[in-house]
Amino acid sequence: MVWHDVVVVGGGNAGISLAARLRRIGARDVAIVTPDRPHRYRPMLNYVAGGQASMSELTREAADVAPDGCTWLRSRAVAVHPEQRELELEGGERVGYGDLVLAPGLTEDLEGMPGLAAAMEAGWSTTAHLETQAERTWTAIRGMTRGRVVFTIPPEPSPCGGTALKPLFLAVDHWREQGVLAGIDVHLVTPYSSVLDLPFADRRLEPRLAEAGVSVHHGSTVAAVDHQARTVTLAGAASGVLLDEVDHAFVVPHYRGPEWLAPLAGGTAGQVDVDPGTMAHRTAPRVWSLGDVAALGTRPSGGALRRQVEILADNIRAARLDEPLKDYDGYTIVPITVDRRHLFLAEFDRTGAQQQTTGLVDLTVPRRWLWAFDRYVEPMIYFRSLLKGRLIP
């Protein structure tokens, strides 16, 4: 059996950024457990779905983003044995650890929405938030000239949350430019009582949705889809509502934690049961978690990870020195396009209170330069700095 001082499970933003940060602050033996598969800058999937980016722009080989000085274990984790401080890999091999960080992300639960998998296979439903679906989503948007379409904001936990509005607004603006919007009946299904239950953001979104003629179904989720009957059945506040004659359903699937983490999970969504402030597991010693899979009581985002990475890296060090741990306040950020050239930022903590990081300019006002920053500058910062363990405010 091999042993490593810190073992990080996950090769996405959370796992790579944390491993690189740990190395940067002095950790000498960090191992990353993840299969050898392409690394994606997932926020750009929305722009692929909106016809503003290509998959090649957001994709790197795993070896190109693996942090210098880290050991890469090209395998899948299948179980944690906290009593022995061991991680079990696919094939039965075990890896001992001093500290273990769980950051494998969430798993899409297609079966949690009856009919969705079949509808996606048939091409009648697509989503920007699956790597295999983003390009097909733009194909569907570009091909629409009339009919009824449904977009959804997923319930939490979700790796995309409010950014699911990006494909909607990019699509609506495209249809407006093509002169076909009047012939398209657009529906939005949201689990919130308003658009996002964030008043400072909703006041920007509601007029835009009304102007585009979008019918919003509040406090609701998709219960089932039927691609043969072309129907979408709603649950929640709109329970029993049947949207029929749907030409395309842009439905984000439900998500949950990986099944192998169930012994360390809490709640019904299977997220890792950590203290939301320190990110330390509540019962398993020297086990930590961050990112989408961690039960942090906030809406996950790439922007949230910047603060999580900084705090968790410091907390792993502090715990070893018997120093006080820092607390993560749940800060997160949701960038939302309102058309094909304007975007605003919703920044808030886990209570939903606005937490804007600058007082120089109101970032909730849609601006062209914010769209350009999100589309072109953020990917460069991501690959050149964040994945290298550098902290960017």
Secondary structure, DSSP 8 states (H G I E B T S, - for coil): -EEEEEEEE--SHHHHHHHHHHHHTT-S-EEEE--S--EE-GGGHHHHHTTS--GGGGEE-HHHHS-TT-EEE-S-EEEEETTTTEEEETTS-EEEEEEEEE----EEEGGGSTTHHHHHHHTSEE-TTSTTTHHHHHHHHHH-SSEEEEEE---SS-SSGGGGHHHHHHHHHHHHHHT-GGGEEEEEE-SSSSSSS-HHHHHHHHHHHHHTT-EEETTEEEEEEETTTTEEEEEETTTT-EE-S-SEEE---EEE--GGGGGGEETTTTEE-B-TTT-BBSSSTTEEE-STTB--SS---HHHHHHHHHHHHHHHHHHHTT---------EEEEEESSSS-EEEEEE-TT--B--S-SSS-TTS-BHHHHHIIIIIHHHHHHHTGGGT----
